[in-house]
Structures are given as structure tokens and as C-alpha cells.
Amino acid sequence: MSRHYFKTTYTGKPIEVLMGFDRPLNGFFMVIDYQEEPEDDDEGEGLIYSNLWERNPHPDSLTPYLEKLTELNISVPAEMLQEIEKDGEVKMGNKNVRHAMVDGTYTRTFIG
């Protein structure tokens, strides 16, 4: 499984977007969660979105997740999305990458 992490904000609170390709399930995934547990989260989960909530949780394209990001008004770097798409093309596994945008400058760090 490839995992790509990106920290940003949603409704003024810090979040992390996790996206990637799941080789055993042959599809993409996305999870968005708060970095700090929100006080009004009854479930205690801190999740904003999980692909497991979908009828097709591991689609063969990023399109449903791009639509969800747009709906939530969350932006991730284009470079991250391009790399995830390539991961799907080559059926990538065992890869972890942290992506960041600081003052408009994109950085990519391989973490495993």
C-alpha cells in the first residue's frame, strides 16, 4: 500500500489527509481526520471522511476523492495526486511519503 500524507486545515482546525493506493484491494483510498480531537465529536473518532463510508471504498481512480476534496473545500498538492495516480498504475506497495506546502513551496519527504 502506498500512503501519502498532507497536513492542512479544515474549518480552521488542523487536519491530515491520507491518500494512496491499496495493492491487495487494487484501488485507491482516502481518510481525512482532525489532528486534535474536536470537542463536539460524539464518536470520539475525529474523522471527517473515510473511504470506508462509501459503497465502493476502493475505486480504480481518484475521481470520487477529488470530488469529495472539492466538496469539503480542501486542497492538496497536484504533485501528491500525480504521484498517487502513478502508484496505482504500477500497483505500488510499501511506500510512505509526506507532502507539504509551506509559503507556497512544495516539499516531498520519503518516510518509508
FENSUL-V434126 format. One record per pair of residues at least 12 apart in sequence whose ideal C-beta (glycine too) atoms are under 10 Angstrom apart, sorted by the first residue. I is the first residue (numbers start at 1). J is the second residue. If there is no record, write none. Layout:
# FENSUL-V434126
i=I j=J
i=I j=J
This chain:
# FENSUL-V434126
i=1 j=20
i=1 j=21
i=1 j=22
i=1 j=23
i=1 j=24
i=1 j=25
i=1 j=29
i=1 j=87
i=1 j=92
i=1 j=93
i=1 j=94
i=1 j=95
i=1 j=96
i=2 j=19
i=2 j=20
i=2 j=21
i=2 j=22
i=2 j=23
i=2 j=28
i=2 j=29
i=2 j=83
i=2 j=84
i=2 j=86
i=2 j=87
i=2 j=88
i=2 j=90
i=2 j=91
i=2 j=92
i=2 j=93
i=2 j=94
i=2 j=95
i=2 j=96
i=2 j=97
i=3 j=18
i=3 j=19
i=3 j=20
i=3 j=21
i=3 j=22
i=3 j=29
i=3 j=31
i=3 j=84
i=3 j=87
i=3 j=94
i=3 j=95
i=3 j=96
i=3 j=97
i=3 j=98
i=3 j=111
i=3 j=112
i=4 j=17
i=4 j=18
i=4 j=19
i=4 j=20
i=4 j=21
i=4 j=30
i=4 j=76
i=4 j=77
i=4 j=79
i=4 j=80
i=4 j=81
i=4 j=83
i=4 j=84
i=4 j=87
i=4 j=95
i=4 j=96
i=4 j=97
i=4 j=98
i=4 j=99
i=4 j=108
i=5 j=17
i=5 j=18
i=5 j=19
i=5 j=20
i=5 j=80
i=5 j=96
i=5 j=97
i=5 j=98
i=5 j=99
i=5 j=100
i=5 j=109
i=5 j=111
i=6 j=18
i=6 j=19
i=6 j=32
i=6 j=74
i=6 j=75
i=6 j=76
i=6 j=77
i=6 j=80
i=6 j=81
i=6 j=97
i=6 j=98
i=6 j=99
i=6 j=100
i=6 j=101
i=7 j=35
i=7 j=98
i=7 j=99
i=7 j=100
i=7 j=101
i=8 j=32
i=8 j=35
i=8 j=74
i=8 j=75
i=8 j=76
i=8 j=77
i=8 j=99
i=8 j=100
i=8 j=101
i=9 j=35
i=9 j=74
i=10 j=32
i=10 j=33
i=10 j=34
i=10 j=48
i=10 j=49
i=10 j=72
i=10 j=73
i=10 j=74
i=11 j=34
i=11 j=38
i=11 j=48
i=11 j=72
i=11 j=73
i=13 j=34
i=13 j=35
i=13 j=36
i=13 j=38
i=13 j=48
i=14 j=34
i=14 j=35
i=14 j=36
i=15 j=32
i=15 j=33
i=15 j=34
i=15 j=35
i=15 j=36
i=15 j=46
i=15 j=48
i=15 j=49
i=15 j=72
i=15 j=74
i=16 j=31
i=16 j=32
i=16 j=33
i=16 j=34
i=16 j=35
i=16 j=46
i=16 j=48
i=16 j=98
i=17 j=30
i=17 j=31
i=17 j=32
i=17 j=33
i=17 j=48
i=17 j=49
i=17 j=65
i=17 j=69
i=17 j=72
i=17 j=74
i=17 j=75
i=17 j=76
i=17 j=80
i=17 j=99
i=18 j=30
i=18 j=31
i=18 j=32
i=18 j=33
i=18 j=50
i=18 j=51
i=18 j=96
i=19 j=31
i=19 j=32
i=19 j=51
i=19 j=62
i=19 j=65
i=19 j=69
i=19 j=76
i=19 j=80
i=19 j=81
i=19 j=83
i=19 j=84
i=19 j=87
i=19 j=99
i=20 j=80
i=20 j=83
i=20 j=84
i=20 j=87
i=20 j=88
i=20 j=92
i=20 j=93
i=20 j=95
i=20 j=96
i=20 j=97
i=21 j=58
i=21 j=60
i=21 j=62
i=21 j=83
i=21 j=84
i=21 j=85
i=21 j=86
i=21 j=87
i=21 j=88
i=21 j=89
i=21 j=90
i=21 j=91
i=21 j=92
i=21 j=93
i=21 j=95
i=22 j=51
i=22 j=57
i=22 j=58
i=22 j=87
i=22 j=88
i=22 j=91
i=22 j=92
i=22 j=93
i=23 j=87
i=23 j=88
i=23 j=90
i=23 j=91
i=23 j=92
i=23 j=93
i=23 j=94
i=23 j=95
i=24 j=58
i=24 j=91
i=24 j=93
i=25 j=57
i=25 j=58
i=26 j=58
i=26 j=60
i=26 j=88
i=26 j=91
i=27 j=51
i=27 j=56
i=27 j=57
i=27 j=58
i=27 j=59
i=27 j=60
i=27 j=61
i=27 j=88
i=28 j=51
i=28 j=57
i=28 j=58
i=28 j=59
i=28 j=60
i=28 j=61
i=28 j=62
i=28 j=63
i=28 j=64
i=28 j=65
i=28 j=84
i=28 j=85
i=28 j=87
i=28 j=88
i=29 j=50
i=29 j=51
i=29 j=52
i=29 j=54
i=29 j=57
i=29 j=58
i=29 j=59
i=29 j=65
i=29 j=84
i=30 j=49
i=30 j=50
i=30 j=51
i=30 j=54
i=30 j=57
i=30 j=59
i=30 j=62
i=30 j=64
i=30 j=65
i=30 j=66
i=30 j=68
i=30 j=69
i=30 j=76
i=30 j=84
i=31 j=47
i=31 j=48
i=31 j=49
i=31 j=50
i=31 j=51
i=31 j=52
i=31 j=53
i=32 j=46
i=32 j=47
i=32 j=48
i=32 j=49
i=32 j=50
i=32 j=51
i=32 j=65
i=32 j=68
i=32 j=69
i=32 j=72
i=32 j=74
i=32 j=76
i=33 j=45
i=33 j=46
i=33 j=47
i=33 j=48
i=33 j=49
i=33 j=50
i=34 j=46
i=34 j=47
i=34 j=48
i=48 j=68
i=48 j=72
i=48 j=74
i=49 j=65
i=49 j=68
i=49 j=69
i=49 j=71
i=49 j=72
i=49 j=74
i=51 j=64
i=51 j=65
i=51 j=68
i=54 j=68
i=59 j=88
i=60 j=88
i=61 j=85
i=61 j=88
i=62 j=81
i=62 j=82
i=62 j=84
i=62 j=85
i=62 j=88
i=65 j=81
i=65 j=84
i=66 j=81
i=69 j=81
i=75 j=101
i=76 j=99
i=76 j=101
i=77 j=99
i=77 j=100
i=77 j=101
i=77 j=106
i=77 j=107
i=77 j=108
i=78 j=106
i=79 j=99
i=79 j=101
i=79 j=106
i=79 j=107
i=79 j=108
i=80 j=97
i=80 j=98
i=80 j=99
i=80 j=100
i=80 j=101
i=80 j=106
i=80 j=108
i=81 j=99
i=83 j=95
i=83 j=97
i=83 j=99
i=83 j=108
i=84 j=97
i=84 j=99
i=94 j=112
i=95 j=110
i=95 j=111
i=95 j=112
i=96 j=109
i=96 j=110
i=96 j=111
i=96 j=112
i=97 j=109
i=97 j=110
i=97 j=111
i=97 j=112
i=98 j=110
i=98 j=111
i=98 j=112
